[in-house]
Amino acid sequence: MNILITDGISPEGAKILQDAGHRVEQVKLAPEELLTRIPAFDCIIVRSATKVTREVIQAGTNLKVIARGGVGLDNIDTEAAKAKNILVLNTPGASAISVAELAIGHMLALSRFLHVSKSDMIAGKWPKKEYGKGIELHGKTLGIVGFGNIGKEVARIAIGLGMRVLAYDPPFTLMDFVVRITTREKLFAESDFITFHVPFDKKAGSSVGKREFDMMKKGVFIINCARGGVIDEAALLEGLESGRVGGAALDVFVNEPPTEAQKALIQHPKVSVSPHIGGSTVEGQERVGVEIAQKVVKAFNPEAFE
């Protein structure tokens, strides 16, 4: 089969595809170039940069498989793919450890002011007194909204740090974790830190706005390493300014890269930010590449995995 890879893949992943006898082309394409080139391919493998739109799917007259190395499918028109009986694949668990560690890293940064200490010290300040009032994660309650692969990894690390963990992810199920499965309202009311690991529903809009912030403890810390839009950014900024929210860590944003209008949130002294790098570790990318390649090979030749 002819396989197009537009956002890169680990060498191990590319080798798996080639060893299975497939012809692999790795190239970055502008949207208009993708439309003209896609008819020649049976499969396209993307990450988050390439948008596999309805137009691309319609132009892909030979497309049989669309594969995304990553958790969500935001950049793929799944309805258009379904209408053409095109198989859509992703790797929901491959980057779970990477994203979980980033979420925990942001919590540590917020709790000990690491996100602002360096810039102050570069400016010649010695803010020992101001930043000597941090808090420990040990003994605090962490609420995890979305208890899938990433949420479970966050829980595992948090328990190791001595945190009490609450989780919400309907339908409620018992997990072999020292975690209390609870309601969304109770999680909001009791948690000192709340981390989100859920998809963004474009039709429903933000999952967390002013109403939800009003349910939370005063001084709560918010972490979003899931998807931009899950949290209403204007409501979050209002919460930070009022003191309702003690701090926030954001790896994802409504607009990426952020616009001038988002500068007030990104530059806020109570906010720790990173440029959507949750799953971007060397180890995570290797796992993503290998897993998505194996899934593609299996899709074209199921007998090879029997």
N, C-alpha and C positions, 0 to 999 in steps of 0.2 A: 504494500500500500504506500501511497505518497503521503507523507506526514509533514505538515508545516508547523514549526515552532517559532512563535513571534516574540515571546518575552524571556527567552532563555530557559535552559534546563541544565541540571548538573551533568557532568561528563558521564557519570555512572548511568544516569537515565537515558542519555542519548545512545550509549553503548548497548543497553538492553534492547532498544528499538532496532538498532542496526543489526545486532546479532540474531534478531528474530526475522531478518530478511526484509525489513521495511526501508524505504528510501526516505531519508530525513533531510529537511532543509531548515536551517535556523537563520532567520533574517527578521529585522525590525522593519515594519511596513507602516506607512501613513495610511489613514482610513481609506483614501481613494485608491491607493495601491493595493490594499487588501481586497477590495471589491473586484479588481481586475485579475488578481492572481489566484483567488480562492477556488475558482472552478477546476483547477488542475489537481486539487488535493482531496483525499479521502478522509483526512483527519486534521484538525487544528488543535494545537496545545498552546494554551495561554496562561499567564498569571493574572495580574490585576490591570496591567496597562492597556492591553488590547481589548477593544469593545466588540464582542461578537453580536452585532445588532441583527434585527430582522432582515435588513438589506443584505448583510453579509451572508446570512443563512439562505436567503432566496437565491443569491448569486452562486452559492456553493452547490452546484448541481450534482457533484459527486460526493458531497459530505455525508459521512456515515457516523462519525464520532466527533464530538466537541469535548475537549478535556481541559479542566482548569487545575493547575497546581496551586491549591489553596483551599480555604474553608468555604467561603461563600460563593454564590453564583451571580452576584450583583451585575457583573459586566457581560452576562450572557442572557440573551432573550430566550429563556427556557420554553416559553409558550410557542414561539416560532419553531424552535427545534422539535418540540413534541408534535406539532402539526405536520412536520415532514418526517416523523419517525426517526429522528437523529438521536443517537444515544449521547447523553450528557454525563460526564464523569467529573469527580473532584477528589480531593484528599483531605477530608475533614480532620483526621487525627495526626497527620504527619508533622505539622508545625505546632502542635499543642504545647509541648514543653517550652518552646521558644517564646510563644505569646504569654504563657503563664509566668515565666521568669521575668519578662518585661513588666507585667502588671505588678508583680511583687517588688521589682526594682523601683518602680514609680512610687509605690507605697512607702518604701524606705526613704526615698528622696524627699517626699513630702514630710514625713514624720521627723526628719533630721535636717531639713532646710538645705539639702545638698543641691537642689536646683537653682538656688540663688547665692549660695556661699561663694562659688568660684567667681561669678561676675563682680561681686562686692570686693573680693580680695584682689582681683585684677585691677579694680579701680583704686586700690591702695587702702581699703578699709580693713579693719580687724573687728568684725561684728560678733565677737565671742559672747558678749552679754545678750544680744538680741537673739542669736541662734543657739544659745545654751539652754533653751527651754523646749527642746524637742520631747517627743513622747516615744515610748516603746511600743512595738507591735504586740509583744508578748502580753497576753491577758486581755487584749482588745477583741471585739466582736467583728468578724468580717462577714458581710452579706454578699453572696454570689448569685447574681441574676443570670440564669442560663447555666445548667449543670451538665453540659455535654463533655466532650473530650478536654476542652480547655478549662472549663470550670472545675472539673475533677482534679486536673493538675494543679490549679491554683489552690484548691482545698488541701491537697497533699502537702504542698510547701508551707501553707499557712499553719496547718496543724503542727508541722515540725518546728515552726517558730513560736508555738504556744498560743495560737489564737483560737478563739471559739468561733466555729463556722456555722453559719446559717445558709441554706440554699433554697432557691425557688426556681422551679422549672416544671410547669404543668406537662403532663399529668404527674401528680405526686407519686414517687416510687421510692421504695427503701433502697438505700445504697450501702455497700459494704465499706462505709467510711464513718469516722466519728463526726458525723455531720447531721444537724437537725434539718429535716425537710419541713419548710414552713410556708406560710402564706406571704404573698408579696407585701401586704400591709405590715405584717409583723416584722418581716425582714427590714423594711424601711425604718420602722420605729425603734428597733433594737440595735442596729448596726452602727459601729464607729467608722468603719470603712465599707464601701459598697463598690463592687467591681462588676462590670457588665460584660457578658460573653454571649450575646444574642444577635441574630440578624436584624437588619433594618427593614421594616415593612414600609415601602414607599406609599402605599395606599393609606395605612393607618397613621403614618407620621411618627413623631418622636414618642418613645415609650416613657420618657421622664421629662416633665415640665414643672411649672410652678406648683401645681397641685401635689405632685409627688414629693417635691422638695419640702413642702409644708408638713408632710407626714414624717420627715426624717428628724433625727436628733440634731440639735443645734451644734454646729461645728463638725458635721459629718465630712468625711473625705470621700470623693467620688473618683473612680478610675474607669476610663473607657478605652479599652484596647480592642473593641469589637468592630463597630462600623460608625462612621460619621452619621449623625442624624438620630441615633438612638437616644441621645440626650439633647434637649433643646438648648442650644448654645446661649441664646439670649436669657433664658431662665436661669441657666447656670451662672452667667456673669452677674445677674441680679442677686443670686444667692451668695456669691462670693463677696459682693459689695455690702450686703446686709449683714453678713456674718453667719447666716444660716448654714452656709457651706464653709468648712474650715480650710479646704484645699481641694484641688482637682488635678488629675493627671490624664492627659489626652495623647493618644497615639494616632487617633483618627479624627477627621473633621468633615463638616458638611461639604466644604469646598476644599479640594486638594490639588495643588497647593492652596493654602488659605489666602483669602483676599484681604484688601485693606480694611474692610469692615470687621474682620475677625481679629485685628491686631490687638484690640483692647483685652480680649480674652487670652490670647497667646502670651502677651507681655505682662499679664497680671502677676504680681509677686507671689500669689498663692497657687500658681499653676505651674506644673511640670509638664513639658511637652517633648514629643519625639515625632519624627516625620514618617508615620505609618510603617514602622519597621518590626512590628510584632513577630512575624514569622521569619524575619530575615536574619537568620544566623547560618553559619557555615553548615552546622549539623542539620538544622531544620531544612535547609535548601537541598541537601543531599537526600534526606528522607523523602521530601516532596518529589524530587526528580525520579527517584527509584520507584516510588509507589505509583505515580501517575503513569510512568512508562509500563510498569507491570500491568496496570489496569487496561491500558490501550492494547497491549499485546494480547491480553486475555480476551478483550472484546472482539478482536479479529480472529483469534484462534483459541477458543475455550478448551479444546482438547489438550493443549499443551500444559494445562494446569490441573488435569484430572489425575 
